[in-house]
Amino acid sequence: MLRIHFTPEDLARTRISPAPHPMWELLLSLHRLRRRESGVVFEEWRRSVGPRAPAATRLLTDLAPVSGYAVDFLTPMTREVSLADGLEALRRTPRRRVRRDLSVLAGNRRLPSWTTALAEGRSEPLVRLADAADRYFATCLAPHWKGVRARVDQERVRQARLMADGGCERLLAELHPTARWRYPVLELGYPVEHELHLDGRGLQLVPSFFCWGLPTTFFDGDLDPVLVYPIQHDAGWSLGGDARRPLASLLGRTRAKVLAAIGDGPCTTSEVARRTDTTLSTASQQASALRAAGLVASRQNGQSVLHSITSLGLALLAENPT
């Protein structure tokens, strides 16, 4: 059980990550690559990227075993949520942090010989580690990042609605199926007993594409508080290029063109008709159908109706070629 202790100040400082966190997704995807407990959900991705994972990925898996503790310094929290900032923070990990994390890891398993230089504070192993992370991301995650982001954005929209409707406490109560909120403590399912006291620092909520089952957080409670938790997945989603169905086969040719046109940027019905080379009435009908399906949002803008794509629409575009 994970118990997170809040103060009133912590509730006010609880915030939602503005984007999927590249370093957390990288770490958790390594687990998905080696575990089968997620069943069919990640199977296509696993079959696709597994044979292509760079050999240097071993450096990462040495520090992130398939179960149990993974070193905290692999997932640095930076001001900007970006891969570049995360990799730079990894390269600059203080020796004290490295030694502390490795000592925890050594309590659970025998460390490979290359980590000796890492523990001694040499910069070269950290550079190699960051380079391995960069290559792994480029090979296994970058081709699918648009789809990852679209699905995480859907979860962020859900969080924002919960926050707007019931405040932070409702958001916490409905964060995960195992969540139980009784002020001032949030309880969540967790592999071990773990207490996290926020002490006025607030909490960053990080919805994660590759997180599966239970939420996770840092082992070291002195680090910036973060709670990473799984988004909801449909059993039939696909990240692979060849297995995706053409959008036209899902929606019909004209409706697919209209969705893609609106996905290029907010536009009026007249602009939709012009972008898709259809009549005004056809553009209006198709936009209405997309709106009813939750793929498009429309609002009055003077004498015109302005259409914009929703997170669900973005996810559909990301996963299916037009």
N, C-alpha and C positions, 0 to 999 in steps of 0.2 A: 504494500500500500504506500502511495506517495501522498504526503500531507503537506500542503502549501499554506503557510500562515500569513494572513494579510493584516495590515493596519488600514485605517481609513485612507491614509495617504497612498498606500499601495493600490487600492481600488481606483483612485483617481489617476494613477500612473500606469495602469494596465493598458497595453496597446497591442495592436495587431500588426504583424510584419507587413510591410507594403508590397512584398513580392515573395515568391518562393526563395528560400535561402539556399544558395548554391552549395555551400559546404555541408550543410545538414543533408541536403538531398544526395550529395555525393556519398557521404558516409552511409546513409540508410539504404541507398541503392546497392552498395556493396553487400549488405545483408540480404537484400532481395535476390541478388545474383547467386548467392550460395545457399539460401534457405528455400524450402518448398512449401512452407506453411501457408503461403498466400494462394495456393492452388492455381487455378487458371488465370487469376487476375493479372499476374506479371509474367505468365509463361511465354507469351509471344515475344515480349521484350527480352526475356532471359535467353531464349533460343537465338534471338537475333544478335545480341551484343556479346554473349558469353564467349564465342570463339574468337571475337575480334578484340577482346580486352587486352591492352598492352601488357607486356611481360612485367613492366615496372609496377603494375598494380599490386604485385606481391608486397611491395614496401608498405602500401596502405593496409592491406589485409593483415600484415604482421602486427599492426597497431590497433586493428579493429577486428578482433576475433568474431567468429560467426555467432557466438553468444557471450553474454557477460559484458564486462567492462571494455570500453574503447576509450583511448586517451582523449581527454577533453580538448587538448590543443589542436586536434584535427578540425574542430568546428568553431573557429574564432568568431565572435560577434563584433562586427565592425560598424562604424557609423553609417556607411553606405552598404546596402545589401547588393553586393556584386561579387562575381567570381574573382575579378582582378584584386579587389581589396582583401578578399578572404585569403587568396594565395600569398599576397604580400605580408599579411599578418602571420600566416603560417611560417614564412621564411624568417620572420623577425621574432619568433616565439622566444621569450626569455629562458635562459638556461634553468632558472629555478623552476619554472613551470614544466619544462621538459622532464627534469629529474623527478619532480613530484609525481607527474602522471605515469612515468615509466616505473616508478617504485610501486605504484598501485597495481599496474598491469603485471609486474613481476610477481606479485602476491598470488596471482591466479594461474600463471603459466610461465614456461621458460622463454626468455627473450632471445631472439636471433642475434648473432654476433655483431651485425652491423649497427645495432642500437647502442653498442658501447661508445662509439664515437659520438653518437647523438647525445648520450647522457653526459659526455665530457664537455659538451658545449660547443663543439665544432660546428661551423656554419654549413659546411658542405653537405652533411646528411639532411639538413632541413631544406636546402636548395633542391636536392634530389627528390625529397619527399613532395615538395611543392610542384616540381616538374612532373612527377608521376601523377599527382592529382590533376594537373592541367591536361595531361595526355588522356587520362581516363575520362575526364569530363568531355573533352573534345570528341572522343570516340564513342562513348556509351550514352552520354546525356545530351550533348548539344544538338544532335539531329532531332531530338524529341522535345526540346525545351519549350517550343511554342505551345505544344499540347500540354505540357506540365504546367506552364504558367496559366493557360486558360482554365484548367481545372482548379488550380489553387485560387484563381480569381473568383471562381464561383463560390468557393468556401468563404472567401473574404466578404463577398456580398451577403452571404447568409449571416456571418458574424455581425456585420454592420446593421442588418435588420434587427437581429436580436438585441444589440446594444441600443438601437433607437427605440425599440418597443418596451424593453424592460430594464435597461441600464446594464452596467457591468455584471451585476449579480445574476441576472438571467442568463447572460452570455456564459458565465462560468458554470452555471447549473446545467446547461445544455451543451457543453463543450464536447463531451464524449459519453458514450453509453455507460461508462463506469463512474462518471462524475457525480459527486454528492457535495453540494454546497450548503454549509451551515456556518454562517459568519461566526468567527473570522477564518475558518479553515475550509479549504477545498481538498477533498479526498478523491483520489483517482487510482484505478488499478495500476499496479507496478510490480515488477518481478521480485523486488526486495522491499523491506521496510526502509523508508527514506523520508526525512523531515527537511523541509526547505522553509526557512524564515526569511521573508522578504525585507523586513526592517526598513520600510520606507523607500526601497529601491524600485518598486513597481515590478511588473512582470510583462515580458514580451511573449505574446502568443504567436507561434509559428505553425500554421497549417502546412502539412507536408504531404507531397505526392507519394513518396516512397516509404514513409512511415507505415507500419502495419501492426494492427492489434492494439497494443497499449501505447500510451504517450511515453515520451522520454525527456530527460533533462540532463544537465551537467551533474557529474558526481560531486564536484567541488562546489559547495554552497556559497563560497566567497566570490565566485564568478558572477557576471551579470545574469540575473535570473531570467530563464527562458523555459518555456514549455512547448515542446514540439509534439504535435498530435496528428493522427492520420485523417485525411479527408475521406469522404465516402467515394467508393468506386463502383461503377457498373461492371458486372462480370464480363461483359462482352466488348469492353473498350479495346481499341487497338492503337498501338504506337507505331507499328511497322508500316513502311511505305507500301510494299507490295500487297499487303492484306487489306488495305483500306479500300472501301467502296467509293466509286466516284460520287460526288455530291449529287449529281443529276439523277443517279439511280435511287437516291434516298428521297429527294424532294420533287423530282421532275426538273426538266431542263430549264424552263423559264423561271421557276421559283428559285432554283439554285443560282441562276444569274442575278436575280434580284437580291438574294442574301449576300452574295459576293460583292455586289455593287454597294450595298449599305455598309458592308464590312470595310470598304475602302475609306469610309468617313461619313459622318452624318450628312444627310441629303434630303431634299424635299421630294415629293412624289414626281414632280416634273423632272428633277435631276435624275431620279431613278429611271424614269422612262428614257431619258437621253442616254444614260450610261449603258442601258441594256438594249437600246434600239427596239423598244416596245411602245405600245400606245399608252396614253395616260391612264385609261381605264384598266388596262391589264396590270400596269405597275401598281395601281391602287389596290386591285383585288389581291395580287400576290403579297403586297406588304401587309394587308389585313390578315391574310392566312398565316404569314410568318409571325405577326404580332400575337395572334391567337395561340400559336404554338410556343410562345415565350422566347422566340429567337430574335425578335425585333421589338423595340419600344418606340412609340410615336407620341408626339405632343404638338399642340397647336403653336404655330409660330407666325403671328400676324394672320395674313390671309392664306398661309400655306401650312402644311403638316410636315414636320421634320421627323425623319426616321433615323434611329441609331441602333447599332447592334448591341445585344445583351451579352453577358458573360457566357450564357448557354450557346448563343449563336457563334461567338468566338471559338468556343470549344469545338463545335461542329465543323467550322471552317478549318480549324487547326488539324483535325483528325481525318478529314476527307478532302481529297483533291477536287478542285472545281473543273 
